[in-house]
Amino acid sequence: MSIFDKTTEIVDVMSVDRLARILGAFDENLNFLSRELGVVAYVDGVKIRLEGESQAVRIGGRVLNALVKTAENGEEIDKGRIAYCIELAKEGRTDEMAALESGVVAITARGKQIKCKTVGQKLYVDSIKKDTVIFGVGPAGTGKTYLAVCMAVAAFKSRQVEKIILTRPAVEAGEKLGFLPGDLHEKVDPYLRPLYDALQELLGLETYGKLMERGAIEVAPLAYMRGRTLSNAFIILDEAQNTTREQMKMFLTRMGEGSKMVVTGDVTQIDLDGKESGLVHATKVLEGVEGIGVCRLTAKDVVRHPLVMRIIRAYEKDAENSAEEKTPNGGGKNRKKGVEGE
């Protein structure tokens, strides 16, 4: 890089409090931004100065200006948010961050406000509000199950529904259910733990226990849904990538009056021994049908540690390379078509 490619940009934070939020403990946020973009960043009063390659500095300036608005709203700023903001800045979409600051999805039992952290999550939540059947498809860490539970609790508290039903297929993910102690409910219980945890955080242990006792919250294996009509309920089918086509059809046709269904899954984690996933088939067949929303979350929507995003992308790249190697003559177009149709 020559001296002519270098540039400097100064972002005025205008407040010591905002500056502290942006910098993070021991300046870890600013150091993270500097490493990710390959720029030099340092503080001058309540201003942040960026120096380095012109394009990287411009992206860094967009990120910092977006983070100033985030800090103004009193929102938490961490490495995950910064990494996501960098992705948006590279695409010239930092203005979309403002939409994430408004609108509370739910409030936990301890009073913490739950908000969408990515644009993809916002579109997902909006679809849950608007549509009757919603498919949330995406990798681990995108919040698809947690946000669905948040919306279910919000609907229950506002008396839009009388019951919350949580279900998932009892499919073994590399482990044998038969070796676990107890009856079917007890065997499946560990697989439903993420749903329990989310409900307990949102409702509090005491309220959660009372609602479970009186049947206002029901958690059951997917097989228990057969033959039922589920009315006035908010129903969540988790880990739906492990349903067969027949199971998915059975589940979707359980819907009764006043109900809403959210189906979540990760199509990269199918444990069906070669059978076609009911989730993959349903999203192909039902996309575009009125009243049905299909939301596809990506690695950009991962809200765990920034490293999780990189891990997911590395696996996606490996899967693409493997698919290309298996395709005769390395047929690029055929390979792409095959992957999209999975």
PyMOL commands that set and color helices and strands:
alter all, ss='L'
color gray80, all
select helices_A, chain A and resi 3-5+16-23+25-37+54-72+79-90+94-101+119-130+144-157+177-179+184-203+205-213+222-225+240-242+245-252+278-286+299-301+306-326+328-330+332-340
alter helices_A, ss='H'
color red, helices_A
select strands_A, chain A and resi 6-12+40-44+47-53+106-107+113-114+133-137+163-168+217-221+233-237+260-265+292-296
alter strands_A, ss='S'
color yellow, strands_A
deselect
rebuild
show_as cartoon
